[in-house]
Structure formats: structure tokens, C-alpha cells
């Protein structure tokens, strides 16, 4: 895996936008699209939030921002995820579960471009 400092700043701009939109859809209750993993994401705090969403989905909990914040706090990763305010901010970006596929396509495209 490349060091984050080796990426073009434009990689961050696109990843930051599309990853936040994707996570917002997931936090609103969308199912995790096929082909999306934490490794697909570039931004470290987005990876942490994604993993919390994935773990909770595995327990049958979807679309519950409070559960994600509580889970991250319980496992000691809330600050690594950007803090409670950041997670709530991500949730409010778009929050339309039906848009998840469009954002997943862009996140995967950006991930493939980084290879």
C-alpha cells in the first residue's frame, strides 16, 4: 500500500467527496454494495467508519448513526474516525440509501485508478 503522502491531492478531493457520500448512504440504511471494502477507501477515518458500519450490519444493525457512534466509542476508535461530530457530519451529507450504487461506482473507479 502506498503512503498517503504519495497521492496526488486531486485523489484526496475525489475520494473525500465520494467516500463521504457513500458512507452517508450506508449510515442511512443502504446495504453495503458488492466490491466495497475498507481497502477500497482512501481516507483513513472513512475506513474506520466503514468497518464499524460493516461490523454492525453483520449484527443485523443498519441505518443507525447512534449505534455507529456508540460502537466506535466502545471499541476505542471514535477519535480515529474523526470524532463524534465528524461521524454525524458524514451522516448528513446525502443520506439517501437509493443513491448508494452511484457513489459505490465512483469509489471503486477511484480505487482502481490508485492501483
N, C-alpha and C positions, 0 to 999 in steps of 0.2 A: 504494500500500500504506500502510495506517495505521501510525503509530508504535505500538510495543508499549505504551507508557505510556497510550495512549488506550483500551485494552481494559479491560473490567470484570474484576476479579480472579477472578470465577467462570469467565470464559472460560479463564483460565490453569489453573484447577483441573481442569476437564473435559478440556481439551486435554492437559495434563500426563499425566493418568491414561491416557486412550485412546491417545494417541500412543506412550507407553511400552509399552503392551500390544501395539499394532500392530507396533512395532519389534521387540519381543521375539519375536513370531511370525515375523517376517521373518528375524531372526537365527537362528531355529531351523530355517530352511529353507523356509518358506512362499514361494510366488510372490507378487510384488507385485500386489495387486488392481487391476483396471481403475479408472481415475479417481483413483488416488492418486499425487500428485506431491509434490515438496518444497514447492511452493506451497500444497498442501492443509494442511500442518502449520503450527502457530503458533509453537512453541518453536524458537528458532534452532538450538540444539545438536541437536535432533531432525532438523532439515532436513539438517544436515551428516552425521549418521549415516545418514539415509535415502539421501542421494546416494551415499555410499560403498557401501551395500548395492546400490543400483541399478547403479552402475558395475561392481561385482564380478559381479553377476548377468549383465550384458552380456558378461562374460568367461567365463561358464559356472560361476562360483563362487557357491554358495548354501549357507546354513546353516553358515557357518564364522566364528565370532566372532573367532578368532585372525587370520584373513585380513582382517577388517574393521578390527581394531585396527592391524595391520601396515600396511594400505593408508592409513589415516588418518594414521599416523605418517610414512609415506613421502611423502605429499603435503603434509605440514605442517599438517594440520587436526585432529590428535588433541586438542589443548588446546581448540580451538574447539568440539569435540564433547563437551566436559566432562571430558576426560582418560580415560585407560585404565580407571580404576576405575569411572567413570560408565558407560562403554560396557558393561563386564562386568555392572554392576548392572542396566542395562536388559535385557540378555540374560536375566537370571534372573527377571524379573518374572512371566512366564507360560510362555513358550517352547513353546506348543502350536500347531503350524502350522495345525491344522484350525480354530482359533478366529479366524484372520485376517479372515475375511469380516465377522464380527460387529463387530470393532474398526474395520475399514475403514468400515463403515456409520456408526458414531458419529463417526469423524474427519471424514468427508465432511459429515455433518449439522452439526457444529460449524463447519466451514469455510464452509458456506453461510450459517450464522447470522451470520458475521462480515462478509459482503458488504454 
